Amino acid sequence: MWHLLWNRFKQILRVLNGDDAYARYLAHWRILHAEEPLPSRAEFFRRETERRWNGIRRCC
């Protein structure tokens, strides 16, 4: 019983801090871009960082 709760807690923690982002991205990639080569983990995080932090991010 406790090991199931512990595993669920770890799973939730991975979602909250973004550790599962690459796994979710690969699942998406395999469905929509199956013919293209998979980007590496490093390439994915580089692109994601650029997407989040490049450009103007303010209201005014």
mmCIF file as gemmi writes it, N, C-alpha and C atoms, coordinates in Angstrom:
data_model
loop_
_atom_site.group_PDB
_atom_site.id
_atom_site.type_symbol
_atom_site.label_atom_id
_atom_site.label_alt_id
_atom_site.label_comp_id
_atom_site.label_asym_id
_atom_site.label_entity_id
_atom_site.label_seq_id
_atom_site.pdbx_PDB_ins_code
_atom_site.Cartn_x
_atom_site.Cartn_y
_atom_site.Cartn_z
_atom_site.occupancy
_atom_site.B_iso_or_equiv
_atom_site.pdbx_formal_charge
_atom_site.auth_seq_id
_atom_site.auth_asym_id
_atom_site.pdbx_PDB_model_num
ATOM 1 N N . MET Axp A 1 ? 0.819 -1.199 0 1 0 ? 1 A 1
ATOM 2 C CA . MET Axp A 1 ? 0 0 0 1 0 ? 1 A 1
ATOM 3 C C . MET Axp A 1 ? 0.862 1.262 0 1 0 ? 1 A 1
ATOM 4 N N . TRP Axp A 2 ? 1.844 1.318 0.904 1 0 ? 2 A 1
ATOM 5 C CA . TRP Axp A 2 ? 2.684 2.516 0.999 1 0 ? 2 A 1
ATOM 6 C C . TRP Axp A 2 ? 3.517 2.723 -0.246 1 0 ? 2 A 1
ATOM 7 N N . HIS Axp A 3 ? 3.979 1.629 -0.853 1 0 ? 3 A 1
ATOM 8 C CA . HIS Axp A 3 ? 4.782 1.79 -2.063 1 0 ? 3 A 1
ATOM 9 C C . HIS Axp A 3 ? 3.953 2.356 -3.213 1 0 ? 3 A 1
ATOM 10 N N . LEU Axp A 4 ? 2.658 2.059 -3.263 1 0 ? 4 A 1
ATOM 11 C CA . LEU Axp A 4 ? 1.79 2.638 -4.292 1 0 ? 4 A 1
ATOM 12 C C . LEU Axp A 4 ? 1.62 4.134 -4.079 1 0 ? 4 A 1
ATOM 13 N N . LEU Axp A 5 ? 1.442 4.529 -2.826 1 0 ? 5 A 1
ATOM 14 C CA . LEU Axp A 5 ? 1.333 5.96 -2.52 1 0 ? 5 A 1
ATOM 15 C C . LEU Axp A 5 ? 2.64 6.684 -2.812 1 0 ? 5 A 1
ATOM 16 N N . TRP Axp A 6 ? 3.75 6.061 -2.46 1 0 ? 6 A 1
ATOM 17 C CA . TRP Axp A 6 ? 5.062 6.664 -2.709 1 0 ? 6 A 1
ATOM 18 C C . TRP Axp A 6 ? 5.296 6.845 -4.212 1 0 ? 6 A 1
ATOM 19 N N . ASN Axp A 7 ? 4.957 5.809 -5.012 1 0 ? 7 A 1
ATOM 20 C CA . ASN Axp A 7 ? 5.134 5.9 -6.458 1 0 ? 7 A 1
ATOM 21 C C . ASN Axp A 7 ? 4.249 6.986 -7.057 1 0 ? 7 A 1
ATOM 22 N N . ARG Axp A 8 ? 3.023 7.095 -6.567 1 0 ? 8 A 1
ATOM 23 C CA . ARG Axp A 8 ? 2.119 8.153 -7.048 1 0 ? 8 A 1
ATOM 24 C C . ARG Axp A 8 ? 2.656 9.524 -6.683 1 0 ? 8 A 1
ATOM 25 N N . PHE Axp A 9 ? 3.184 9.67 -5.481 1 0 ? 9 A 1
ATOM 26 C CA . PHE Axp A 9 ? 3.765 10.937 -5.051 1 0 ? 9 A 1
ATOM 27 C C . PHE Axp A 9 ? 4.932 11.327 -5.964 1 0 ? 9 A 1
ATOM 28 N N . LYS Axp A 10 ? 5.801 10.366 -6.281 1 0 ? 10 A 1
ATOM 29 C CA . LYS Axp A 10 ? 6.928 10.646 -7.175 1 0 ? 10 A 1
ATOM 30 C C . LYS Axp A 10 ? 6.439 11.047 -8.561 1 0 ? 10 A 1
ATOM 31 N N . GLN Axp A 11 ? 5.393 10.398 -9.019 1 0 ? 11 A 1
ATOM 32 C CA . GLN Axp A 11 ? 4.824 10.707 -10.325 1 0 ? 11 A 1
ATOM 33 C C . GLN Axp A 11 ? 4.281 12.146 -10.354 1 0 ? 11 A 1
ATOM 34 N N . ILE Axp A 12 ? 3.564 12.524 -9.319 1 0 ? 12 A 1
ATOM 35 C CA . ILE Axp A 12 ? 3.023 13.874 -9.224 1 0 ? 12 A 1
ATOM 36 C C . ILE Axp A 12 ? 4.148 14.892 -9.154 1 0 ? 12 A 1
ATOM 37 N N . LEU Axp A 13 ? 5.171 14.599 -8.397 1 0 ? 13 A 1
ATOM 38 C CA . LEU Axp A 13 ? 6.314 15.501 -8.279 1 0 ? 13 A 1
ATOM 39 C C . LEU Axp A 13 ? 7.002 15.701 -9.634 1 0 ? 13 A 1
ATOM 40 N N . ARG Axp A 14 ? 7.147 14.64 -10.42 1 0 ? 14 A 1
ATOM 41 C CA . ARG Axp A 14 ? 7.742 14.746 -11.754 1 0 ? 14 A 1
ATOM 42 C C . ARG Axp A 14 ? 6.918 15.651 -12.661 1 0 ? 14 A 1
ATOM 43 N N . VAL Axp A 15 ? 5.602 15.566 -12.559 1 0 ? 15 A 1
ATOM 44 C CA . VAL Axp A 15 ? 4.733 16.415 -13.371 1 0 ? 15 A 1
ATOM 45 C C . VAL Axp A 15 ? 4.888 17.874 -12.952 1 0 ? 15 A 1
ATOM 46 N N . LEU Axp A 16 ? 4.906 18.11 -11.651 1 0 ? 16 A 1
ATOM 47 C CA . LEU Axp A 16 ? 4.985 19.482 -11.15 1 0 ? 16 A 1
ATOM 48 C C . LEU Axp A 16 ? 6.301 20.175 -11.503 1 0 ? 16 A 1
ATOM 49 N N . ASN Axp A 17 ? 7.416 19.436 -11.479 1 0 ? 17 A 1
ATOM 50 C CA . ASN Axp A 17 ? 8.688 20.098 -11.767 1 0 ? 17 A 1
ATOM 51 C C . ASN Axp A 17 ? 9.123 19.948 -13.221 1 0 ? 17 A 1
ATOM 52 N N . GLY Axp A 18 ? 8.323 19.278 -14.06 1 0 ? 18 A 1
ATOM 53 C CA . GLY Axp A 18 ? 8.607 19.209 -15.484 1 0 ? 18 A 1
ATOM 54 C C . GLY Axp A 18 ? 9.52 18.082 -15.921 1 0 ? 18 A 1
ATOM 55 N N . ASP Axp A 19 ? 9.87 17.185 -15.017 1 0 ? 19 A 1
ATOM 56 C CA . ASP Axp A 19 ? 10.751 16.071 -15.381 1 0 ? 19 A 1
ATOM 57 C C . ASP Axp A 19 ? 10.135 15.143 -16.417 1 0 ? 19 A 1
ATOM 58 N N . ASP Axp A 20 ? 8.81 15.071 -16.466 1 0 ? 20 A 1
ATOM 59 C CA . ASP Axp A 20 ? 8.161 14.181 -17.424 1 0 ? 20 A 1
ATOM 60 C C . ASP Axp A 20 ? 7.875 14.862 -18.762 1 0 ? 20 A 1
ATOM 61 N N . ALA Axp A 21 ? 8.304 16.094 -18.924 1 0 ? 21 A 1
ATOM 62 C CA . ALA Axp A 21 ? 8.004 16.853 -20.147 1 0 ? 21 A 1
ATOM 63 C C . ALA Axp A 21 ? 8.549 16.165 -21.394 1 0 ? 21 A 1
ATOM 64 N N . TYR Axp A 22 ? 9.754 15.646 -21.333 1 0 ? 22 A 1
ATOM 65 C CA . TYR Axp A 22 ? 10.344 15.002 -22.509 1 0 ? 22 A 1
ATOM 66 C C . TYR Axp A 22 ? 9.583 13.727 -22.86 1 0 ? 22 A 1
ATOM 67 N N . ALA Axp A 23 ? 9.177 12.952 -21.885 1 0 ? 23 A 1
ATOM 68 C CA . ALA Axp A 23 ? 8.407 11.731 -22.141 1 0 ? 23 A 1
ATOM 69 C C . ALA Axp A 23 ? 7.062 12.068 -22.784 1 0 ? 23 A 1
ATOM 70 N N . ARG Axp A 24 ? 6.394 13.105 -22.287 1 0 ? 24 A 1
ATOM 71 C CA . ARG Axp A 24 ? 5.123 13.529 -22.882 1 0 ? 24 A 1
ATOM 72 C C . ARG Axp A 24 ? 5.342 14.041 -24.295 1 0 ? 24 A 1
ATOM 73 N N . TYR Axp A 25 ? 6.439 14.765 -24.507 1 0 ? 25 A 1
ATOM 74 C CA . TYR Axp A 25 ? 6.768 15.288 -25.83 1 0 ? 25 A 1
ATOM 75 C C . TYR Axp A 25 ? 7.032 14.151 -26.816 1 0 ? 25 A 1
ATOM 76 N N . LEU Axp A 26 ? 7.736 13.118 -26.39 1 0 ? 26 A 1
ATOM 77 C CA . LEU Axp A 26 ? 8.005 11.973 -27.271 1 0 ? 26 A 1
ATOM 78 C C . LEU Axp A 26 ? 6.712 11.271 -27.669 1 0 ? 26 A 1
ATOM 79 N N . ALA Axp A 27 ? 5.791 11.127 -26.731 1 0 ? 27 A 1
ATOM 80 C CA . ALA Axp A 27 ? 4.505 10.504 -27.054 1 0 ? 27 A 1
ATOM 81 C C . ALA Axp A 27 ? 3.777 11.339 -28.109 1 0 ? 27 A 1
ATOM 82 N N . HIS Axp A 28 ? 3.785 12.641 -27.945 1 0 ? 28 A 1
ATOM 83 C CA . HIS Axp A 28 ? 3.179 13.551 -28.921 1 0 ? 28 A 1
ATOM 84 C C . HIS Axp A 28 ? 3.886 13.441 -30.27 1 0 ? 28 A 1
ATOM 85 N N . TRP Axp A 29 ? 5.203 13.445 -30.238 1 0 ? 29 A 1
ATOM 86 C CA . TRP Axp A 29 ? 6.01 13.408 -31.464 1 0 ? 29 A 1
ATOM 87 C C . TRP Axp A 29 ? 5.736 12.135 -32.26 1 0 ? 29 A 1
ATOM 88 N N . ARG Axp A 30 ? 5.659 11.005 -31.585 1 0 ? 30 A 1
ATOM 89 C CA . ARG Axp A 30 ? 5.434 9.724 -32.269 1 0 ? 30 A 1
ATOM 90 C C . ARG Axp A 30 ? 4.075 9.671 -32.948 1 0 ? 30 A 1
ATOM 91 N N . ILE Axp A 31 ? 3.091 10.371 -32.398 1 0 ? 31 A 1
ATOM 92 C CA . ILE Axp A 31 ? 1.753 10.382 -32.989 1 0 ? 31 A 1
ATOM 93 C C . ILE Axp A 31 ? 1.688 11.337 -34.18 1 0 ? 31 A 1
ATOM 94 N N . LEU Axp A 32 ? 2.198 12.54 -34.022 1 0 ? 32 A 1
ATOM 95 C CA . LEU Axp A 32 ? 2.034 13.569 -35.055 1 0 ? 32 A 1
ATOM 96 C C . LEU Axp A 32 ? 3.198 13.697 -36.028 1 0 ? 32 A 1
ATOM 97 N N . HIS Axp A 33 ? 4.387 13.255 -35.67 1 0 ? 33 A 1
ATOM 98 C CA . HIS Axp A 33 ? 5.57 13.445 -36.501 1 0 ? 33 A 1
ATOM 99 C C . HIS Axp A 33 ? 6.352 12.142 -36.649 1 0 ? 33 A 1
ATOM 100 N N . ALA Axp A 34 ? 5.666 11.054 -36.848 1 0 ? 34 A 1
ATOM 101 C CA . ALA Axp A 34 ? 6.295 9.724 -36.851 1 0 ? 34 A 1
ATOM 102 C C . ALA Axp A 34 ? 7.38 9.579 -37.908 1 0 ? 34 A 1
ATOM 103 N N . GLU Axp A 35 ? 7.26 10.282 -39.014 1 0 ? 35 A 1
ATOM 104 C CA . GLU Axp A 35 ? 8.238 10.136 -40.096 1 0 ? 35 A 1
ATOM 105 C C . GLU Axp A 35 ? 9.524 10.934 -39.856 1 0 ? 35 A 1
ATOM 106 N N . GLU Axp A 36 ? 9.506 11.856 -38.921 1 0 ? 36 A 1
ATOM 107 C CA . GLU Axp A 36 ? 10.676 12.685 -38.641 1 0 ? 36 A 1
ATOM 108 C C . GLU Axp A 36 ? 11.51 12.064 -37.517 1 0 ? 36 A 1
ATOM 109 N N . PRO Axp A 37 ? 12.833 12.31 -37.521 1 0 ? 37 A 1
ATOM 110 C CA . PRO Axp A 37 ? 13.661 11.773 -36.429 1 0 ? 37 A 1
ATOM 111 C C . PRO Axp A 37 ? 13.354 12.467 -35.097 1 0 ? 37 A 1
ATOM 112 N N . LEU Axp A 38 ? 13.459 11.703 -34.008 1 0 ? 38 A 1
ATOM 113 C CA . LEU Axp A 38 ? 13.2 12.247 -32.676 1 0 ? 38 A 1
ATOM 114 C C . LEU Axp A 38 ? 14.308 13.201 -32.259 1 0 ? 38 A 1
ATOM 115 N N . PRO Axp A 39 ? 13.945 14.347 -31.69 1 0 ? 39 A 1
ATOM 116 C CA . PRO Axp A 39 ? 14.972 15.234 -31.147 1 0 ? 39 A 1
ATOM 117 C C . PRO Axp A 39 ? 15.535 14.646 -29.851 1 0 ? 39 A 1
ATOM 118 N N . SER Axp A 40 ? 16.785 14.938 -29.573 1 0 ? 40 A 1
ATOM 119 C CA . SER Axp A 40 ? 17.394 14.452 -28.335 1 0 ? 40 A 1
ATOM 120 C C . SER Axp A 40 ? 16.786 15.187 -27.143 1 0 ? 40 A 1
ATOM 121 N N . ARG Axp A 41 ? 17.024 14.644 -25.956 1 0 ? 41 A 1
ATOM 122 C CA . ARG Axp A 41 ? 16.54 15.284 -24.734 1 0 ? 41 A 1
ATOM 123 C C . ARG Axp A 41 ? 17.125 16.694 -24.601 1 0 ? 41 A 1
ATOM 124 N N . ALA Axp A 42 ? 18.418 16.826 -24.887 1 0 ? 42 A 1
ATOM 125 C CA . ALA Axp A 42 ? 19.079 18.131 -24.794 1 0 ? 42 A 1
ATOM 126 C C . ALA Axp A 42 ? 18.476 19.12 -25.786 1 0 ? 42 A 1
ATOM 127 N N . GLU Axp A 43 ? 18.221 18.668 -27.006 1 0 ? 43 A 1
ATOM 128 C CA . GLU Axp A 43 ? 17.614 19.532 -28.024 1 0 ? 43 A 1
ATOM 129 C C . GLU Axp A 43 ? 16.211 19.957 -27.608 1 0 ? 43 A 1
ATOM 130 N N . PHE Axp A 44 ? 15.45 19.032 -27.063 1 0 ? 44 A 1
ATOM 131 C CA . PHE Axp A 44 ? 14.101 19.365 -26.6 1 0 ? 44 A 1
ATOM 132 C C . PHE Axp A 44 ? 14.154 20.454 -25.534 1 0 ? 44 A 1
ATOM 133 N N . PHE Axp A 45 ? 15.01 20.286 -24.522 1 0 ? 45 A 1
ATOM 134 C CA . PHE Axp A 45 ? 15.067 21.274 -23.44 1 0 ? 45 A 1
ATOM 135 C C . PHE Axp A 45 ? 15.637 22.603 -23.913 1 0 ? 45 A 1
ATOM 136 N N . ARG Axp A 46 ? 16.54 22.588 -24.884 1 0 ? 46 A 1
ATOM 137 C CA . ARG Axp A 46 ? 17.052 23.844 -25.449 1 0 ? 46 A 1
ATOM 138 C C . ARG Axp A 46 ? 15.924 24.596 -26.147 1 0 ? 46 A 1
ATOM 139 N N . ARG Axp A 47 ? 15.158 23.877 -26.983 1 0 ? 47 A 1
ATOM 140 C CA . ARG Axp A 47 ? 14.029 24.499 -27.688 1 0 ? 47 A 1
ATOM 141 C C . ARG Axp A 47 ? 12.969 25.006 -26.718 1 0 ? 47 A 1
ATOM 142 N N . GLU Axp A 48 ? 12.677 24.225 -25.705 1 0 ? 48 A 1
ATOM 143 C CA . GLU Axp A 48 ? 11.658 24.605 -24.727 1 0 ? 48 A 1
ATOM 144 C C . GLU Axp A 48 ? 12.087 25.839 -23.939 1 0 ? 48 A 1
ATOM 145 N N . THR Axp A 49 ? 13.349 25.905 -23.583 1 0 ? 49 A 1
ATOM 146 C CA . THR Axp A 49 ? 13.858 27.082 -22.862 1 0 ? 49 A 1
ATOM 147 C C . THR Axp A 49 ? 13.774 28.32 -23.742 1 0 ? 49 A 1
ATOM 148 N N . GLU Axp A 50 ? 14.154 28.185 -24.992 1 0 ? 50 A 1
ATOM 149 C CA . GLU Axp A 50 ? 14.052 29.314 -25.921 1 0 ? 50 A 1
ATOM 150 C C . GLU Axp A 50 ? 12.601 29.751 -26.094 1 0 ? 50 A 1
ATOM 151 N N . ARG Axp A 51 ? 11.702 28.788 -26.238 1 0 ? 51 A 1
ATOM 152 C CA . ARG Axp A 51 ? 10.293 29.112 -26.417 1 0 ? 51 A 1
ATOM 153 C C . ARG Axp A 51 ? 9.744 29.878 -25.206 1 0 ? 51 A 1
ATOM 154 N N . ARG Axp A 52 ? 10.131 29.454 -24.025 1 0 ? 52 A 1
ATOM 155 C CA . ARG Axp A 52 ? 9.606 30.09 -22.811 1 0 ? 52 A 1
ATOM 156 C C . ARG Axp A 52 ? 10.193 31.467 -22.551 1 0 ? 52 A 1
ATOM 157 N N . TRP Axp A 53 ? 11.469 31.676 -22.864 1 0 ? 53 A 1
ATOM 158 C CA . TRP Axp A 53 ? 12.138 32.881 -22.405 1 0 ? 53 A 1
ATOM 159 C C . TRP Axp A 53 ? 12.456 33.903 -23.49 1 0 ? 53 A 1
ATOM 160 N N . ASN Axp A 54 ? 12.312 33.562 -24.756 1 0 ? 54 A 1
ATOM 161 C CA . ASN Axp A 54 ? 12.569 34.531 -25.813 1 0 ? 54 A 1
ATOM 162 C C . ASN Axp A 54 ? 11.317 35.331 -26.101 1 0 ? 54 A 1
ATOM 163 N N . GLY Axp A 55 ? 11.528 36.597 -26.426 1 0 ? 55 A 1
ATOM 164 C CA . GLY Axp A 55 ? 10.393 37.473 -26.741 1 0 ? 55 A 1
ATOM 165 C C . GLY Axp A 55 ? 9.963 38.273 -25.536 1 0 ? 55 A 1
ATOM 166 N N . ILE Axp A 56 ? 9.037 39.16 -25.776 1 0 ? 56 A 1
ATOM 167 C CA . ILE Axp A 56 ? 8.52 40.031 -24.727 1 0 ? 56 A 1
ATOM 168 C C . ILE Axp A 56 ? 7.469 39.275 -23.936 1 0 ? 56 A 1
ATOM 169 N N . ARG Axp A 57 ? 7.606 39.261 -22.622 1 0 ? 57 A 1
ATOM 170 C CA . ARG Axp A 57 ? 6.668 38.56 -21.754 1 0 ? 57 A 1
ATOM 171 C C . ARG Axp A 57 ? 6.103 39.513 -20.701 1 0 ? 57 A 1
ATOM 172 N N . ARG Axp A 58 ? 5.467 40.539 -21.153 1 0 ? 58 A 1
ATOM 173 C CA . ARG Axp A 58 ? 4.862 41.473 -20.198 1 0 ? 58 A 1
ATOM 174 C C . ARG Axp A 58 ? 3.595 42.051 -20.799 1 0 ? 58 A 1
ATOM 175 N N . CYS Axp A 59 ? 2.812 42.679 -19.992 1 0 ? 59 A 1
ATOM 176 C CA . CYS Axp A 59 ? 1.523 43.19 -20.456 1 0 ? 59 A 1
ATOM 177 C C . CYS Axp A 59 ? 1.628 44.582 -21.056 1 0 ? 59 A 1
ATOM 178 N N . CYS Axp A 60 ? 2.636 45.356 -20.659 1 0 ? 60 A 1
ATOM 179 C CA . CYS Axp A 60 ? 2.695 46.768 -21.086 1 0 ? 60 A 1
ATOM 180 C C . CYS Axp A 60 ? 3.998 47.091 -21.805 1 0 ? 60 A 1
